[in-house]
Amino acid sequence: MGRPSLGTQVTTRATAFAGCVLALGLATGCGGGATSDNSAPAAAAAPAAAAGPPATLKQLATKTGCKKPQVQTDAEELRQGVCKTDKGQYTVTTFATDKGKNDWLEEAKKWGGNYLVGTRWVIAGNDPGVLQSFSEKVGGNIETAAP
């Protein structure tokens, strides 16, 4: 039993990515009423995430009131967990690279939705007001997309 072939690794990563996008769509209700494909206006945008290492899934979940996220994906490229709190249900995803985050976000936006985007992480949820309250705790910018 040797190391998996490059083709197997690519297929595995593609399958993980597709599963994450599907989980995002299910967790966020496929956008639930998003009306624009633009980021929040600069004046209304939250401050950018603080400099330093990117936050972990557990750190983001804790800061948003989620005691134990249900980890859906735990891969080298990304970690994704679903949180259910009194503020609602949302998905927290962290990424190994900025390119991975940008590629994931570009694909996810095809489904519509609301996203709080920070340094190598994204929190996706139906309610932009909830994401705004999270941005006050973890930073990031709110982006909204229509399917």
C-alpha positions in Angstrom: 0.0 0.0 0.0 1.7 3.2 -1.2 1.0 6.8 -1.4 -2.2 7.7 -3.3 -1.7 8.7 -6.9 -2.0 12.4 -7.9 -5.2 11.6 -9.7 -6.7 10.0 -6.5 -5.6 13.0 -4.4 -7.2 15.5 -6.9 -10.4 13.4 -7.0 -10.5 13.3 -3.2 -10.0 17.0 -2.9 -12.6 17.7 -5.6 -15.1 15.5 -3.7 -14.4 17.2 -0.4 -14.8 20.6 -2.0 -18.1 19.6 -3.6 -19.3 18.2 -0.3 -18.5 21.5 1.4 -20.4 23.5 -1.1 -23.4 21.2 -0.7 -23.2 21.4 3.1 -23.0 25.2 2.8 -26.1 25.3 0.7 -28.0 23.1 3.1 -26.8 24.9 6.2 -27.6 28.4 4.8 -30.8 27.4 3.1 -29.4 28.3 -0.3 -29.3 32.0 0.4 -32.8 32.6 1.7 -33.6 36.0 0.2 -30.2 37.4 -0.7 -30.8 40.3 -3.1 -27.5 41.5 -4.4 -24.2 40.2 -5.7 -22.1 42.9 -4.1 -20.1 43.3 -0.9 -21.4 45.5 1.9 -20.8 49.2 1.2 -17.4 50.4 2.4 -19.0 52.7 5.0 -21.1 49.8 6.5 -18.4 47.2 6.3 -16.9 45.9 9.5 -13.3 46.4 10.3 -10.9 43.8 8.7 -9.8 40.9 10.8 -6.8 41.7 13.1 -3.3 41.0 11.8 -1.6 37.8 12.9 -2.3 34.2 12.3 -5.8 33.3 11.0 -8.4 32.2 13.5 -9.1 28.5 13.9 -12.6 26.9 13.5 -12.8 26.5 17.3 -11.8 30.1 18.0 -14.4 31.5 15.5 -17.1 29.2 16.8 -16.4 30.2 20.4 -16.4 33.9 19.7 -19.8 33.5 17.9 -21.4 31.6 20.8 -21.1 28.1 19.4 -19.8 25.8 22.1 -19.3 22.7 19.9 -19.4 23.0 16.2 -20.4 19.9 14.3 -17.4 19.3 12.1 -18.5 18.4 8.6 -15.1 18.4 6.9 -11.7 18.1 8.4 -9.3 18.1 5.4 -5.8 19.6 4.8 -7.2 22.4 2.7 -10.2 23.4 4.9 -12.1 22.7 8.1 -15.9 23.2 8.2 -18.3 23.0 11.0 -22.0 23.8 11.5 -23.0 25.8 14.5 -26.5 25.9 16.1 -27.1 28.6 18.7 -29.9 30.8 19.9 -28.9 33.2 17.0 -29.6 30.5 14.4 -27.7 28.0 12.3 -24.5 29.0 10.4 -21.4 27.4 9.0 -17.8 28.2 9.9 -15.1 27.3 7.4 -11.4 27.9 7.8 -8.8 27.5 5.0 -5.2 26.6 4.7 -4.6 29.3 2.0 -6.1 32.5 0.8 -6.4 31.0 -2.7 -8.4 28.1 -1.2 -10.7 30.5 0.5 -11.2 32.6 -2.6 -11.9 29.6 -4.8 -14.3 28.2 -2.3 -16.1 31.5 -1.9 -16.4 32.0 -5.7 -18.0 28.6 -6.0 -20.3 29.0 -3.0 -21.6 32.4 -4.2 -23.1 30.7 -7.2 -25.6 29.3 -4.7 -26.3 32.7 -3.2 -26.1 33.5 0.5 -24.6 35.8 3.1 -20.9 35.5 4.0 -18.8 37.0 6.7 -15.3 36.9 5.2 -12.0 37.2 7.1 -8.4 36.1 6.9 -8.6 32.5 5.6 -12.1 32.0 7.1 -15.7 32.4 6.1 -18.9 32.3 8.3 -22.0 31.7 6.2 -25.6 32.2 7.4 -29.0 33.3 6.3 -29.3 36.4 8.5 -27.0 39.3 7.6 -27.9 40.9 10.9 -26.5 37.9 12.8 -23.3 38.1 10.6 -23.0 41.8 11.4 -23.1 41.0 15.2 -20.4 38.4 14.6 -18.2 40.8 12.7 -18.1 43.0 15.8 -16.5 40.1 17.6 -14.3 38.5 14.9 -13.8 41.2 12.2 -14.3 40.5 8.6 -16.5 41.9 5.8 -20.1 40.9 4.9 -20.6 39.8 1.3 -24.0 38.9 -0.1 -24.7 36.9 -3.3 -27.9 36.0 -5.2 -28.1 32.6 -6.9 
